[in-house]
Amino acid sequence: TQLLEQSPQFLSIQEGENLTVYCNSSSVFSSLQWYRQEPGEGPVLLVTVVTGGEVKKLKRLTFQFGDARKDSSLHITAAQPGDTGLYLCAGQGKVIFGPGTSLSVIP
Amino acid sequence: NAGVTQTPKFQVLKTGQSMTLQCAQDMNHEYMSWYRQDPGMGLRLIHYSVGAGITDQGEVPNGYNVSRSTTEDFPLRLLSAAPSQTSVYFCASSYLSTSGGDNEQFFGPGTRLTVL
């Protein structure tokens, strides 16, 4: 059974700080996706990474897929209150989700 | 486009009652799925469908039935509700993957279900 772990589970930071959250597995995935979910809403796709070692940037968010395609990280530069939410990674896109990292950015 | 719509938004049931959670999408997506989200456990796949007339089980299918008579609709039926089914339920849809990577899943706003 493929499993995805995410760390940290909770993160509370001040506006302007940088942070990194992680998504790890013992299994190899053909792709990983990152979603952000705001309270009371469904998840929304941020990015899909496909190639080992791939780095994608989305404004202040930087996503990296590990060389072995078993892990991924999300780095946020100069966090803003609008970044608050639950960040979920998903392997294979449709079937396996990690438990999420709940991020709170305090103004 | 309305995207993915779900009804109802909130529901309270008594143990043993049955109900149907509705899901519809207007994007002509082949793939539709149902997830449940519980604290600390992420989203777990209940059932999915790759097209009208085709459904299959996900990770946690027990106690739930689905059908896919049209491309647009994918209802989830709880046969005899149990307190363990208290959760937030999300429906999602996407195009089927063709090559390298997975297509974006579009999620509905969720149904918050409480079983007493």
Interface residues (C-beta under 8 A of the other chain):
Chain A: L4 Q9 S30 S31 Q33 G40 E41 G42 P43 V44 L45 T48 V50 L88 A90 Q92 G93 K94 V95 F97 G98 P99 G100
Chain B: V4 Y31 S33 Y35 G40 M41 G42 L43 R44 L45 Y48 G58 E59 F90 A92 S94 S97 G100 G101 D102 N103 E104 Q105 F107 G108 P109 G110
